[in-house]
Amino acid sequence: MKRFLILLALAQYAAAFTTPQTRLPTRQPHISALSSTATATATTNPDTEIAQAKQILTRAAETKLENPDTVLDALECLERNCKAKFKQDPAAFSQDILDNISGEWRLIFTTGTKERQKKSGGRVNYFPLKAIQKFDANTSPKIIENGIYAWGLPLVRFSGDWDFDSRKRKLEFDFDLIEIFGLIKIKLGRKDVAKIGAASGLGSANNEKLVDSGRRAFFDWISADDDIATARGGGGGLALWKRVD
């Protein structure tokens, strides 16, 4: 128990480095080029809307200068149209994700979980520090890592394994190893890792509930290509990553 409390305190310390110092304004409804009218959405080819959304998201990943509301609109547009493409050919769509997911991805933008969105009044933000998620689809089991880095070292890093449900585009994972400051590696139970993940900002409080019910944490994957990846987490938040390797 003492060891767990120390790890929890260290995770909260690391989380302090990732808290944005400025509050972005509450998201206000607005009309964007991606969702100007219901008629335009209904008549536009999904491939066209996907390409337009990805252009915005790729710029956001490169510069972090795109308006957060515009980025969120693009994420929602991409999610909606990728669902439509998935329904056309689920097997091919899922295989494309698996073919592109391996590598290191830097978290660029997140809406936060639903509970965090409620607390912040709908705030969305660019992630302020270096948070890297790594997936390897070519090992058995498949490997996942999730960490926050500073000065070239992982302040907090989790690792575990994952599976992909091609019928739902759902990536389910467990973490069972935590690493602090690149020096301390400790095996922990799923519930303990979920608690530390929520405290550090790398996970959702919803993951603790999933553990209690015997289920795994998950992402509903939206897209992955040579430049960016997008997904909706089990806590309800949307995320944008930039490929770094």
N, C-alpha and C positions, 0 to 999 in steps of 0.2 A: 504493500500500500504506500509506504514511504517513497519508494522508487517511482511509483506512478504519479504521486503528487509532485515530485520534483520535475518529472517529464512534462506534466501538465503546466507547471509554472514556466518552464523553458519555452513551451509552445506558445503560451500567451505572451511571453517576452518577444518571441519572433513575430507574433501577430502584430505587435505594436509598430514594427517597422513597415507593415503593409497597410496601415490605416491612412486613407487619404487625408491631407491636411486642409483641403478646401472642399466645401460642399457645393456640388453642382445643383442647379435649380431643379425643383420638382418637375417631372416630365409633364408637359402640357400637350393636349391633343393638337395636331397640326396636319396639314395636307402636304404630302411629299410627292416627289416625282414617281415614287414606287407604288403609291396607293392613292392616286388622285381621285378616281371614281371607281365604283363597283363594276361599271360596265367595262372600263379599260382593263381591269383585272381579269374579268371573265373572258375577254376576247384576246388577250395577249398570250402568245406562246410561252409556256413555262420555261423553255430554254432561254428565251429572251430576257425574262424577268430574273432568272437565275444569274445570267451573265451580268446584267445591270447591278444586281445586288452584290455580286462578288467583286465588281469593280470598286464599289464604295468600300467594301470591307477590306479589300487588299490595300487601298489607300490609307484606311484607318490603321491597319496593322503596320504599315510602313512609317507613318508620320505621327499617329496619335493626335491629329489635329482636326479630324472630322467631327462635326457636331454630334454629341452623344445621342441625341434624339434621332438624327439621320442614321447613325449606325444601328440603333435599335430597330428602326423601321426596316433597314436592309436585312437585319437578322430575321425579323419576323416574315418578311417577304421571301427570303431564301428558304426558311423552314416550311412555309406554306407550299411553295412551288416544288421543293424537293419531295414533299409528301406526295404530291401529284405524280411526279416522275417515278417515285418508288412504287406506286400502285400500278403503273404501266408494266414494270418488269422488276419485281422485288429481288429476284436472284441476282440479276446483273447490277442493280443499284448497290446492293449490299456487298457484292464482290469488289466493286470499284472502291468502296470505303476501305475494305480490308487490304486492297492492293496499295492504298495510299497512306494508311494510318501509321505505319511503322516510322519511328524517328522521334526527334525531340521537338516539342512545341512550346512556345512561350505564350503565356496568357496575356492577352492584350486588353480585353474588354469583358466585363461581366455585369449583368444586372443584379447579381446577388440572388440568394434564395428568396422564396416568396415571403418568408418571415422577415428577412432583412429589408426587402422592398417595402413592407408595411411600416417597419420602424423608421425608415428613412424618407417616407413620403413618396416613394416611387423613384428615388434617386438611382441613376446609373452612372458608372464611372469607368475610366481607364484604370487598369490595375497598375499601381505606382511603382512596384519593384519587380525584380526578376523572379517570376514564378514559372517553373518549367515542368511540363508533363511529358513523360516518355512512354511510348508504347512499342512493344516488339511483338508482331504477329507471327514471327517465324520461329519461335521457340515453343517447347511443350513442357510445362504450361506457358501460355502467353504471359509476358511480363509487363507490369505497369509500375512507374515511379512518379511521384508527385512531390515537388519540393520548392521551397523559397530560398533564394541564394543571395549572398552579399559577400563582397570582397573575394569572389571566386570559390566560396565555401557554402555548403548547404546549411542554412540556419535550422531548418526542419525538413526532413525528407522521409516520405513513406514509400514502401515498396510492397508488391504483392503480385497476384495473378488475375487474369481476366478471361472472360469468354464473350463471344459475340453471337447474339441470336439474329440470324439473317432474316427471319420472318418478321421481325419488329424493328430492325436497325438498333437494337438495344445492346449496349456494352455493359456487362455486369462484372463487378470486380470486388476483391477483398484486399485490404492491407493487413499484413501481419508482422511487419518489421518497421521500426522507426529509428531514424538516425538524427542525432543532434549535433550541430556544429561540425559535421564531418568526422567526429571522433567517437561518439558513443552509439553503438548499435545494439538494440534490445528487441527481442521477440516479445510481442504482446498479444493478448486476445483481441478478437474483432471488436468487442464492445469498448475496450480501453482505447484502441486505435481510433475508433469513431469519435470518442469524446475528445481526444487530443486533436483530431482533425478539425472538429467544430471549433475548438478553442483557438486554433492557429489560423483559421480562415481558409484552410485548404479543403475543408469538408463541410457538409451540411448537418445540422442537428437532426435532420430527417434520417440520416444514416444510422443513428442510434436506434431509431424506431424500427428501421428495416432489420437490424441485427436482432432486436427483440422478437420480431415476427419470423425469424429464420430466413430472411431474404437478404440478397446482396445489394450493395450500393450500385447505382447504374447511371449511365448517360443514354439518352435517346439521341443517337448520332444523326446529324443533319448532313454534313458534307466533309470531305477531306480531299485536297488536291496538292499540287506542287508548292503552293504558297500559303494557304490558310486552311483551318479546320474550324468547324462549328458544331455545337451540340447543346441540348437542353438537359440540365442535370436533374437528378432525382428530387432535389429540393425545389424545382420549378424555374431555376434561373437559366438564362441564355449566356453562352460564352463564345468568344472568338479567340483563336490561337493563331500565331504566326510560326511557320516552320523555321527552325533554326539549324536543323541537321537532317 
